Amino acid sequence: MLKRLLFFASLSIQIIACKTSEEKSNPNKLTITENGRFLAAGDNKPFFWLGDTGWLLFGRLTREETETYLENRKQKGFTVIQVMVLHTLDVTNVYGDSALIGQNVATPLVTEGNSFSDSAQYDFWDHVDFVVDKAAEKGIYMALVPVWGNNVKKGGVNQQQAKIYSEFLANRYKNRPNIIWLNGGDIKGSDSLDVWKTIGRTINQLDSTHLITFHPRGRSSSSEWFHNEPWLDFNMVQSGHKTYAQDTSAKETLHYGEDNWRYIQTDLALKPTKPTIDGEPSYEGIPHGLHDVNLPRWTADEVRRYGYWSVLAGGFGYTYGHNSVMQMYKKGDKKTSFGPIETWDKAIDAPGAGQMIHLKNLLLAYSFFDRVLDQTLIANQGNRYDYLVASRGTDYALIYTYTGRNIKLNMGKLPGNSVAASWFNPRDGQTTAIGDTPNKGIQEFNPPAEPKEGNDWVLVLQTK
């Protein structure tokens, strides 16, 4: 009897040990770091969220087009695709398959089988599975918005329906390795608050493996409504698409204009500390303020600025977007938003899309989890486009200027009598050495070329 008990005890220990080992060695599982400010993959490997807004991917692209899009994003270094599962309640995909029965989220239209060669088998959800799995093959995470916010705001989804639908989604995708949940969808959390809480709680109860956040309305953060919700793993900001001059709405409380770094700083000052990210800044190729197609459009210069400002302010990553790509615009489309010009297959190679990888590579080249915002480095701070943001680890500092104006620094924040200085070019990822600089007093650095908007540079200081 004793031998039998010892055998089962030994077997139980082995099973637990194997499970623990598997969990620790799972290279795809994303977790929150101990300091509460970053994401880690697998065995505590730094994870830089470089997102793209492929919002209408599931409905608009064929399998072949999906392969083209995802491979392009893989080659450009993107790690996350943000996508709507249900853009509308009557959504159909490119193959004519409806997602729901009777436009009811509680009754997904699921057919038996999943063979693509048999149209009676291959349904809307089989196509979502295909896209998710194809992304996994390429090392890309899919950040899924269960149902876009305005459908809920208009009364199309109640709490009971939301619970049933969330159970369906969680059970279907909880074992996929590359899922992140984006509750909400361009909506204030106060609009249908109980529905959003139901979705968050239900998914978290059934799928505790994958991280969850909330995608908010423009010029707001998930923290305004859900920071203390147990299901919210990290915060997400939508700094939005307005210029300084356009950010005047009396319906909004935060008037940060284009200063998306302010959202990041505000979120990171909250307790408990949770990671935060700008999940929707101004898109490349979209009109200022969105709705007047005759206004100027945001360019690669601005999307770089939003990226470096928010990440160096403490964001754990950054989401890029392009007007044509987010809606997968095709020539001849009768229903479009915000006046897309290029088709999606051309816009995926827009300048800004190709430059985002340099931000990712720069941050991953240095110690990641100990990086903090340190504005005490700046001795000549400016406003708006002249604003400088400084971030440092134990043996390095990164200081970003959008205009290429001179930078004056309070030295001595890093160890050593001198530091190695260099310029990092956000447009091509190249580094130009400056040389050794005394690590005391106030030192001034003059970026290449004449100051102007878009002549952006990162000053890199390293302990020798």
Secondary structure, DSSP 8 states (H G I E B T S, - for coil): -HHHHHHHHHHHHHHHHHHHHHHHH-TT-EEE-TTSS-EEETTTEEE-EEEEE-TTHHHH--HHHHHHHHHHHHHTT--EEEEES-SSTT-B-TTS-BSEETTEEEEE---S---TT-TTT--HHHHHHHHHHHHHHTT-EEEEESS-HHHHHTTS--HHHHHHHHHHHHHHHTT-TTEEEEEEEEE-TTTTHHHHHHHHHHHHHH--SS-EEEEE-TTEETHHHHTT-TT--SEEEE--S--TTT---TT-S---TT-THHHHHHHHTSSS---EEES----BT-BTTSS-TTS-B--HHHHHHHHHHHHHTT-SEEEE-BHHHHTT--TT-SS-SS---S-HHHHTT-HHHHHHHHHHHHHHTS--TT-EE-GGGBSS--SGGG-EEEEE-SSEEEEEESS---EEEE--SSSSSEEEEEEE-TTT--EEEEEEEESSSEEEE--SS---TT--EEEEEEE-
